[in-house]
Amino acid sequence: MKLLVSVVDADEARAAAAAGADIVDVKNPDEGSLGAPSPAAIESVRAAVPAQLPVSAAIGDMPNLPGTAALAALGAARSGAAFVKVGLWGTSTQQEAVALLLAVGEAVADIPGAVVVAGAYADARRVPHAPLAPELLPRVASEAGVAICLLDTAVKDGRGLLDWLSAEALATFVADAHEAGLEVALAGALRAEDLPVVHSAGADIAGVRSAACGDGRRSGPLEAARVRALRAACAAMPRASR
């Protein structure tokens, strides 16, 4: 299971890379769960880490605006993000979500190595406008031709992924995604003690921010020692078979 570590700038990116992160993810926590960083932030992170280390970037908790999403995705990919993460915030139906993801995929199709990551929210039911139900994500991602699906949490109030979905529900989600030929990333206030559950569910990628930061707060500074501990925990787990 790969470890994705979210950072906010080049200094944090260098620390995460040196501590063993498999993917360095750029986001802006001030703008939401999948808050978008500036193109300059993505470029600086890409320049700060080894060339062989993948960089991902969130492009926002996206409203149902396919053109806006496509433009944001193109900007992220051209700024150096190999993985472009789009949060399906404003899409409530399968049809809307597929249309938005198709626009994003088309926008980055000619950029070598660019991969779209479709993100839904495990706690969608507590968001007033009811974003896409998380159980629909594998079907939506498959129909849109997306390679990776991501489950995160929308509201960052200390409750994490496992507060909203049981281990059994996560395993079912991952199995459905794998059956559709998709890779799966799981995130949402994951703690070190949650990683065995995420691994047992069969996830390909575990995404963290708060667990890698001082005092376990996503707004705190990233600490290399925490990243090393998380990387060691992932490495200690047996390789999953698919």
C-alpha positions in Angstrom: 0.0 0.0 0.0 1.4 3.4 -1.1 1.5 6.4 1.3 0.3 9.7 -0.1 1.3 12.7 2.1 -0.4 16.0 1.5 1.8 19.1 1.8 1.2 22.8 1.4 4.6 24.0 0.1 8.0 23.0 -1.1 9.6 22.8 2.3 7.0 20.3 3.5 7.3 18.5 0.2 11.1 18.0 0.7 10.5 16.7 4.2 7.8 14.3 3.1 9.9 13.0 0.2 13.0 12.5 2.5 10.8 10.7 5.0 9.6 8.1 2.5 6.3 9.3 1.0 5.4 7.4 -2.1 3.3 10.3 -3.5 3.6 13.9 -2.6 0.2 15.6 -2.8 -0.3 19.4 -3.0 -3.4 20.9 -1.5 -4.7 24.1 0.1 -6.5 23.1 3.4 -7.9 26.6 3.7 -10.1 26.0 0.7 -11.7 22.7 1.8 -11.2 19.0 1.9 -9.7 18.9 -1.6 -8.7 22.6 -1.7 -6.8 23.7 -4.8 -3.3 25.1 -4.5 -1.9 27.7 -6.8 -0.1 26.7 -10.0 3.1 28.2 -8.5 2.7 25.9 -5.4 2.5 22.9 -7.6 5.4 23.9 -9.7 7.5 24.6 -6.5 6.7 21.2 -5.1 7.5 19.4 -8.4 10.9 21.2 -8.5 11.6 20.3 -4.8 11.2 16.6 -4.9 13.1 13.9 -6.9 11.9 13.6 -10.5 10.9 9.9 -10.0 8.6 10.8 -7.1 5.0 11.4 -8.3 3.3 14.6 -7.4 -0.5 14.9 -7.1 -2.6 18.0 -6.8 -6.2 18.6 -5.7 -8.2 21.0 -8.0 -10.9 21.7 -5.5 -14.2 20.5 -4.1 -15.6 21.1 -7.5 -19.1 22.6 -8.3 -21.0 21.1 -11.2 -19.1 23.1 -13.7 -17.3 20.8 -16.2 -15.6 23.7 -18.0 -14.2 25.1 -14.8 -13.0 21.7 -13.8 -11.4 21.0 -17.1 -9.5 24.3 -17.0 -8.3 23.7 -13.4 -7.2 20.2 -14.3 -5.2 21.4 -17.3 -3.5 24.0 -15.1 -2.6 21.4 -12.5 -1.2 19.0 -15.0 0.8 21.6 -16.8 2.2 22.8 -13.5 3.6 19.3 -12.8 0.9 17.2 -11.2 0.9 13.6 -12.5 -2.3 12.9 -10.5 -5.1 15.4 -10.8 -7.7 15.0 -8.0 -11.1 16.4 -8.5 -13.7 16.4 -5.7 -17.2 15.6 -6.9 -18.7 18.2 -4.6 -21.4 19.8 -6.8 -22.5 16.7 -8.7 -25.4 14.7 -7.1 -26.2 12.2 -9.9 -24.2 9.7 -11.8 -24.9 11.5 -15.0 -23.6 14.8 -13.7 -20.5 13.2 -12.2 -19.6 11.3 -15.4 -20.0 14.5 -17.5 -17.7 16.4 -15.3 -15.0 13.7 -15.2 -15.2 13.3 -19.0 -14.4 17.0 -19.3 -11.5 16.7 -17.0 -10.1 13.6 -18.7 -10.4 15.3 -22.1 -8.5 18.4 -20.8 -5.5 16.4 -19.7 -5.5 13.6 -22.4 -2.6 15.0 -24.3 -0.4 15.6 -21.3 2.0 12.6 -20.9 1.6 10.8 -17.6 -1.4 12.8 -16.4 -3.9 10.6 -14.4 -7.3 11.8 -13.2 -8.4 10.8 -9.7 -12.2 11.0 -9.0 -13.0 11.9 -5.4 -16.2 11.4 -3.5 -17.1 12.0 0.2 -17.8 9.2 2.7 -19.8 11.7 4.8 -21.8 13.1 1.8 -25.1 12.5 3.6 -24.3 15.3 6.1 -23.6 17.9 3.4 -26.8 19.9 2.7 -26.8 19.7 -1.1 -26.1 16.0 -1.1 -23.0 15.3 -3.3 -22.6 12.1 -5.1 -23.3 9.1 -2.9 -19.9 7.4 -2.3 -21.1 3.9 -3.2 -21.7 5.2 -6.8 -18.1 6.3 -7.3 -16.6 3.1 -8.8 -19.4 3.0 -11.4 -19.0 6.7 -12.2 -15.2 6.5 -12.4 -15.3 3.4 -14.6 -17.9 5.0 -17.0 -15.8 8.2 -17.3 -12.6 6.2 -18.0 -10.9 7.4 -14.8 -8.0 5.3 -13.5 -8.3 6.0 -9.7 -11.1 6.7 -7.3 -10.7 8.4 -3.9 -12.8 8.4 -0.8 -12.2 11.3 1.5 -14.4 13.2 4.0 -16.1 16.5 3.2 -16.2 18.1 6.7 -12.9 18.3 8.6 -14.1 18.3 12.2 -12.0 15.5 13.7 -14.2 12.7 12.5 -12.6 10.5 9.9 -13.3 8.0 7.2 -13.9 5.1 9.6 -16.5 7.2 11.5 -18.6 7.1 8.4 -17.9 3.7 6.8 -17.3 0.4 8.5 -14.4 -1.8 7.7 -16.9 -4.1 5.8 -18.3 -1.2 3.8 -14.8 -0.1 2.9 -13.8 -3.6 1.8 -17.0 -3.8 -0.4 -16.2 -0.4 -1.9 -12.6 -1.4 -2.7 -13.7 -4.7 -4.2 -16.2 -3.0 -6.4 -13.6 -0.6 -7.7 -11.0 -3.3 -8.3 -13.7 -5.3 -10.2 -14.1 -2.3 -12.4 -10.3 -2.1 -13.0 -9.7 0.9 -10.8 -7.1 1.7 -8.2 -8.4 3.0 -4.9 -7.1 5.7 -2.6 -8.6 6.1 0.9 -8.2 9.3 3.0 -10.1 11.4 5.5 -8.4 12.1 8.8 -6.7 8.7 8.8 -4.6 8.0 11.9 -1.7 5.6 12.2 -3.9 3.1 13.9 -6.4 3.3 11.0 -3.8 2.1 8.4 -4.2 -1.7 9.1 -8.0 -1.3 8.4 -7.3 0.6 5.2 -4.8 -2.0 4.2 -7.2 -4.9 5.0 -9.8 -3.3 2.9 -7.5 -3.7 0.0 -6.7 0.0 -0.7 -3.9 0.8 -3.1 -3.1 4.2 -1.6 -3.6 5.6 1.9 -3.7 9.4 2.0 -2.8 11.4 5.1 -2.4 15.0 6.1 -3.4 15.5 9.8 -1.5 12.3 10.9 1.7 13.7 9.4 1.3 17.1 11.1 2.1 18.5 14.6 -0.5 17.6 17.2 -2.4 15.6 14.5 -3.9 18.8 13.1 -4.2 19.3 9.3 -3.4 23.0 9.8 -0.2 22.2 11.7 3.3 21.9 10.3 4.3 18.6 8.7 6.7 16.6 10.8 9.2 14.2 9.0 9.2 11.9 12.0 5.5 11.3 11.7 5.8 10.6 8.0 8.6 8.1 8.7 6.5 6.3 11.2 3.5 6.2 8.8 5.8 4.9 6.0 7.2 2.2 8.3 3.6 1.1 9.3 2.7 0.7 5.6 5.9 -1.1 4.8 5.3 -3.6 7.7 2.0 -4.8 6.2 1.9 -7.8 3.9 1.5 -7.1 0.2 -2.1 -7.4 -0.8 -3.1 -9.6 -3.6 -5.7 -8.7 -6.2 
